[in-house]
Amino acid sequence: MRDLSPQVLSEWDEFTTDHLKEKEQAAFHARKNAIIAVARGMSMASAAKKYGVNAKTLSETIRRPPAFSSGSI
């Protein structure tokens, strides 16, 4: 697993969730909060449990962060 720190996380693309439905926004923010928690030192399993996200999905997202060709969406 690649190193994840707040510095590395700050280099990831940011995008808005305005176009997502309320349930999709909630899922996005839960994943985002879990990723931030891992970057701050929480274990992957603890972050997944705390924020109610699938641990495998969290791991895959950290391993291969989403990138958007247009920068911000």
For each residue, the residues with C-beta under 8 A, 3 or more apart:
1: 4 59 62 63
2: 8 62 63
3: 8
4: 1 8 9 35 38 39 62
5: 8 9 39
6: 9 10 36 39 40
7: 10 11
8: 2 3 4 5 11 12 39
9: 4 5 6 12 35 36 39
10: 6 7
11: 7 8
12: 8 9 65
13: 65 66 67 68 71 72
14: 72
15: 68 72 73
16: 19 72 73
17: 20 24 25 28 29
18:
19: 16 73
20: 17 24 25 28
21: 24 25
22: 25 26
23: 26 27
24: 17 20 21 27 28
25: 17 20 21 22 28 29
26: 22 23 29 30
27: 23 24 30 31 53
28: 17 20 24 25 31 32
29: 17 25 26 32 33
30: 26 27 33 34 51 52 53
31: 27 28 34 35 51 53 57 58 61
32: 28 29 35 36
33: 29 30 36 37 51
34: 30 31 37 38 47 48 50 51 53 58
35: 4 9 31 32 38 39 47 58 61 62
36: 6 9 32 33 39 40
37: 33 34 40 42 46 47 50 51
38: 4 34 35 41 42 43 44 47 58 62
39: 4 5 6 8 9 35 36
40: 6 36 37
41: 38
42: 37 38 46 47 50
43: 38 46 47
44: 38 47 48 55 58 59 62
45: 48 49 55
46: 37 42 43 49 50
47: 34 35 37 38 42 43 44 50 51 53 58
48: 34 44 45 51 52 53 54 55 58
49: 45 46 52 55
50: 34 37 42 46 47
51: 30 31 33 34 37 47 48
52: 30 48 49
53: 27 30 31 34 47 48 57 58
54: 48 57 58
55: 44 45 48 49 58 59
56: 59 60
57: 31 53 54 60 61
58: 31 34 35 38 44 47 48 53 54 55 61 62
59: 1 44 55 56 62 63
60: 56 57 63 64
61: 31 35 57 58 64 65 66
62: 1 2 4 35 38 44 58 59 65
63: 1 2 59 60
64: 60 61
65: 12 13 61 62
66: 13 61
67: 13
68: 13 15 71 72 73
69:
70: 73
71: 13 68
72: 13 14 15 16 68
73: 15 16 19 68 70
